[in-house]
C-alpha cells in the first residue's frame, strides 16, 4: 500500500504526519497523498498550493487530502483547487476514524471536514513506535496557544493551549527508547505553557525532570522552540544539572526593539531576552542558542530593525530562523502600516547574513574539539549543540559516537 505525506512547517506537524501515515495505512489506503500544511506565513501557504499542483501533475491518479493549519484557517481556498479531493481540519486529522471513513471513496461525499478548533479541549501524544526516516523522535507534549501575538494566525489553526498528561508523555518516550531512538525532542506550539491546564498546573521543568528520572535509558532529550519569558526555575535547574538535556535552545524572540515587541503583543522586552541568554550561559557554559526573528514587521523603522540585528551579537545567537514579515488576513498586524516589500526583503537578507556569520564563528570554534554526535542519514551527524557534522564515510544512523572536529565549510562541521 502507498501513502505519501508531504509535510510543511514545524516539528509538531512532523509528529502528526507520522501519525496520519500510520492511521491511513491501517485503514487500507492506497495511492493517497496527504499534504500537511503550515500557515505561519503567506509564503508557507503559497508553497503548499504550489506543491499540490505539482503532485497532481506527477501523480494524476493519486487522491490528495489537504490538512494542517493552512487548511484549518482557509479550508475553502484549498477546496476550490481541482487537484484536492478532501480538506480536513486539525482536529479531524488526528482521529483514526477519519482515515477509516475516507478509505471508502464511494461512501465519502463531504469534501470539507473542518470543525471549530477552539472547541477542542484535550490533547494526547500520538503513540508512535518510531519515525520513518528520522533518527531522533518527536513527542507532542502540548498543542495550541493562549497568546495572541498580532502577527500570528496559528492560534486560529491550532486552538487554545492544551497539554498532554505527564504520564502519557513519559510512556511514549519510554516506548520510543525501547524501539532504539537515542534522542527525543519535546515539541508543541508553545511548550513553555505546558501544564497550565492540568491538575496542579505543573510547569515544563517538572515534565523534563520526570522524563529524565523515569526513562533512565534515554541518552538525549532536546526541547523545541520555547518562549524564554516563560521558562520556569525547574527548567533552568534541569538545564544546569542534567547532562542528558541537550545544551541547545531555540528561542522565540521575534524582534529586538521594545516598541516593535509591544506592537507584536509579545510578553518580553529586549532586556529580558539578553538577560535570559546571559543566565543560561552561566548555568550551562557552552550552550548554543538559536532564535526566530521577524524582519520588516509593520511600522518597523531602520533604527528599530538595527536593534533586532544587534540582538544576534548581544544574545550570542548561533542558529537563526529569519521570517520576512508577510501579512496574514485576520491578524491585527495586517491592518498596521506595512513596510515596503523591498525593505522587508533587504532586512531579511541582512539578518540572514548576520546569522550565517555567527554560525561560521561557532563552527570555527569547534575545530580541534571532540563532540559526542548522533548519526543521521547520508553521513551526517549532530552535536549536542545541534551543529551538523559531515562524517568521513557512511555510518549506521542512530548511533552516538565521539568524533574530533577537523574543520568546517561555514555550514557544517567535518569529522576527522
N, C-alpha and C positions, 0 to 999 in steps of 0.2 A: 504494500500500500504506500501511497505517496502523499505526504502532507508537507508542504513547504511554508515556513513562516519568515516573513520579511519584517525585521524589527527596526523601528526608528526610536531615537531618544534615549531615555535614562535606563539605569540598571534595573529598576523596578519593571520596566517593560520587558527586559530580558527574562526575568523570573516568570512573568505572566506568559510570555511567548512559549517558554518551555512547557508550562502547564497546559496551554491551549493545544500545543502539538501533541502532547500525551493524550489529552481528552479526545481530540479529533481522531487520532489513530485508534483509540479504544472504541470509538463509536463506529469505526469501519469506513471512514472517509478515504477516498482515493481521488487523486487529481485535484486536490484542494490547495489553494494558496491563501494564507491568512496574512493580511497586511496590518501590522500593529503600529498605529500612527502616533505621532507626537504633535503637540500643539504649542510648545514653548515659544516658538517664533513663527511668523508667517512663512519664512523660508522652509521650516520643517514641514509645514502642511503642503507647500508647493512641491517639495521633493517627493512626498508621499504620492501625490496625484500623478506626478511625472512617472514614478516607479510603477504605478498601477497600469498606466497606458503601455509602458514598455513590457510589462509582464504579459499583458493580453496579446500583444503582437508576437511575443516569443512563444507563448503557450495558449493558443486560441481556444483550446478545448478545456482549459482549467476553469474551475469555479473559484471566484475571488470573493473572499469575505473581508470586509474592512472594519476594523475596530480600533480601540485606543482613544487617546484624549482628543485628537482632532475629529474623530468620528462622533465622539460624545458631544462636543460643542457645536459641530457643524454637520449633523447627520444628513440633512437634505442635499448638501453640496456634494457629498460622496454618492448619495443615492441617485443623483442626476447623471452620474457618469455611466455610460452604456456598458463599460467594462466590468462594473461591480454587480455581483449577484445579491449580496446581503450586506447590511450595515448593522453592527452590534455595538451596544454601549459598553462601558467599562464594567458595569455590574453583571451584564449578561455574559460577557466573555469568560468570566470566572466560574461559570456554572457548567458542570459536565453535562447536565440535562440539555443545555442549549445546543451543544455539539451533537448530542444524540438526536435531537429534533431535526437539525439541519442535514443529517445523514440521509434522509429520505426526501429528495428534491420534489417528488410528486406531492408530498404532504405539506410542503413548505410554501406558503403563499405570501407571507409577510416579508417584504424586502427590508424594512427598517424596524429594528427592535432596540429601542433606546429608552430606558426609564429615567426617572428623576434620581440622579446620583446623590443629591442632597438628602434623600430619604434613607440612604444606606447607613446603618449604624454600627455594623460589626465588620471585622476583617479577621482573617486567619492565614498563616503561612501556607503556601502550596506545598503539600507533602511530596517532594520530588526526590527520586533516587539519585539523580545526577543531572549534569548539564552537558548536553551533546556539544562537542567541540570546544569545551572550556575546562581548564584545569582548576580554576577557582570556582566555588559555588556561591550563589547569591541567595540570601534568605530575606524574605519580606517580613519586616517587623512592624510596619506601620503603613498606612495609606491615607491620602487626603491631606488637607491643610486648613487650619482655622484662621490663618493670616490672610490679609487681603492687600498684598503689595499692588500698587497702582498699575504696574506693567504686566501683571501676571494673570493669565487665563486659566491656569492649571487647577485652582480650587473648583472651577466650574466643570472641569473634566474629571476630577477625582473625588469631589465631595469634601465633607469636613473630616478632620483628623480622627482616626480610629486606630487602635493598637491591637496587635496580635498578643495573646496571653503569653506570659513568660515561659510557662511550661511547654507550650506548643512550639515556641522558638527553640528552646533547649532540645526538645525531642527531635525536631527537624535537623538541627545541626549535628546531633549525635548520629542520626541516620546517614547524613552525608559523609561524615568522617568514616563510618563503617564501610561506606562504598569507595573510600580511597581518596577523598578530597582533602588536600593538605592545607587549604586556605578557604575561609568562608568570609563573605562580605555581608554585613548587615545593611539592608537597603530599605528605602521608603521614599515618600515625597518630602517629609520633614521629620527626619528620625529623632531629632532632639526634642520633639514633642511627644515621643513615645511614653506611654504610661499615664498620661493625664486623664484619660477616660477609663482607666482600670481601677479596681478597688484599692484604696490606699494611695493612689496617684504616685506610683513609683516613677523613677527617672531613668534615663538611658544608662547612666553609670551603673545602676543596680542590675540592669539586664546584662551589660557587658561582664560584670563580675560574676553573675550567675552562670553565664555561658562558660567562662574560663574555669570556674570551680567545678561545674557538673559535667563538663566534657574535657577531661584532662588530656585526652588523646589528640585534641585539636592543636596542630602546630602553630597556625597563624590565623588571627582574627583581624579583620580590617573593617573600617567604617566608610560608608559612602558619604556624600556631601552633607555637611551639617552647618547649623547656624551657631556661630561662636557665642553670641549673647545668651544662648540657652544651654550652654554646656554646664553641667552640674558638678559639684565637688567630687562625687564618686567617680565620674568620668575622668576628671583631671587626675584623681588619685590612681585610677587604673592605668592611665597613660604614663604616669611616673613610675609605677611599681610592677606592671605586668609586661614582661618582655614579649609575651605572645600576642599582645595587642600591638599592631604594626605602627612604627613611628612615621606615620603619613596621614595628614588630614587635608581634606579638600573643603574649603570654607565658602559659604555663601556670603560674599562681601558686596558685590554688585556695583559699588561706587566708593570714591574716596573723598567726596565733598559733602559736607554736612547738609547743605540746602538741598542738594540732589537726593541725598538719603531721606530727608524729610519728605520731599515730594514723591519719592518712591514708597513712602509709608513703611520704611524699614524700622527695625527696633534697636538699632545701634547708631552711634556716631563714629566718626573717623578714629577718634582717640580710643574707643572701645576695641576696634579691630587691631590697632597697633599694640595696645596693652595685652590683648589675648595672645597675640603671636609672641610677644616677649615672655609672657608667663609660661606658655607651653615649651618654649626653648629652654627655659630654666629647668622645668620639670623633666624634660626629655631631650637632653643635648643631642644634636644631630637630626632632630625631627625635620621632615620635609613637608612643606606647606604648599598647597595649591589654592586657587580661588576662581570663582566666577566673577567676571566684571562686564558690565554693560557699557558699550561705547555709544555716545550720541543720544542719551536719554533726553526727552523733551525739556526745553529751557536750558540745557547744559551749554555753558559758555566755554571758551577756550581755557579760561582760568580754572573753571570747575573741572574740566577734563584733565588739566595738568595735575590736579590733586589726586585723581584716580591713577594717572600714570606714575606719580611719585609713590603710590602705595605699593607698587611692585617691589621697590627697593626698601621702603620703610618697614614693610611686613616680612621682607625676605622671602617672597613668593618664588616658587620654582616651576610648578605646573600651572599654566594659565589657560582658562577657558574663556575666550572672548566672544561676546554676543553683540553684534551690531544691532542696535535697537530697531525693532520693527513694530508698528502699531498693531495691536490686537483689538478688533471691534468688540465693544462691550466693556473695555477696561478704562478706568479714569485717565490713564496716561495717553490714550489715543485721542482724547479731547484737549490735551495740553498743546501749547505752541511747539511745533515739531522742528527739529534740527534738519538742515538741508541734507538730503541723502548723500551728496558728495562729501560733506563734512563727517557724517556718520562713518562712511567707508574709510575715509582717511584716518580718523581717530582709531578705528578698529585695527587698521594696518599698523599704526604706531604702538598700540597696546600689544599686538602680536609680536612685533619686533622686540619690544622690551621683554616679553615672555620668553622668546627664543634666546635672547642674550642671557637671561637669568638661568635658563635651563643649561645652556652651554657652560656657564660658570660652575654650576652644580656638578655637571658631568666631569669637568676637568678636575674638580677637587676629589673625585673618586679614584682617579688613576693611581695605581700602586696599592690601593686598599683591597682587603678581602671582604667579600659580601656573601651572605647566605641567600641564594636565589631560588625561586620556584620556577621550574622549567615549564614552558608552554609549547605551543605548536611551532613548527618551522624554525627550529634552532634559536628561539627567543626565550629568555627567562626574565624574571622581575626581582629586583632587590626588595628588601623590606621597606625601603622608601619609595617603591613603585617605579624606579627607573628601569627602562628596558635594557637588557644585556644580550648582545649577539654572541652566541656560543661558537666555539671553534668548529663544531660539527653537529650532526643530528644527535639529539638526546631524547630519551623517553619522557613524555610530558608528565607532570605531576610529581616530580622528584625535587627535593630540597638539597642543593649542592653548595659547597663552599668553593668560590671561584675568586681569583685575583683579577683585578681590572687592569688591562694593558693599555687602553686608550678609549677614544670616543670620536664620533663624527658630528657632534652637535645635536644629534637626535637620540642616539642610543650608545650605551657603553659597549666595549668589546672585551670579551674574556681572554685571558692569557692562554 
